[in-house]
Amino acid sequence: MELYIKKFEELTNQELYKIIEARINVFVVEQDCPYHECDNKDQDSFHLFYQEQDQIAAYLRIIPSGLSYPEISIGRVLVKKEFRRQGLGLKQVQQAISFIENNMDTKAVRISAQEYILDFYKSLGFEVVSDRYLEDDIPHYEMLLKL
């Protein structure tokens, strides 16, 4: 399994297609949550993904400050069903945090986390910084990681 971190313009057409396909399959189909997948943030983001034999196994994007929040943020975090329970989610978020610390000028990372996965992000040092809110009818909390 190989790790890639690429800017939007570095992605091949096939990689971009497979990333969007994975995001739709997990967030729209699996979670039964229609939402606007194309939000014009991808073009300015870094795309971190693990690929196994031409298949996206795990993915997230690193969004520059000012697009979603004043801070840099991590979003669209997913692990495809057949690759879950192998520690890949933890590994990719750790890789993203390391990339941010080493390549981006920031003191904090903000995320919007689904309620069911709060403990996962807390284990990485994120703290809840908002009240519970609904995003696409799914309970979320904003969380902040101070670097």
Protein Blocks (a to p, Z undefined) as FASTA:
>chain_A
ZZddddfklpcfklmmmmmmmmmmmmmmmnopacdfbgolmmmmccddddeehiafbdcd
dddehklmmbdcdehiacdfklgonommmmmmmmmmmmmmmmpccfbdcddddfklmmmm
mmnopacfbdcddeehiacddddddZZ
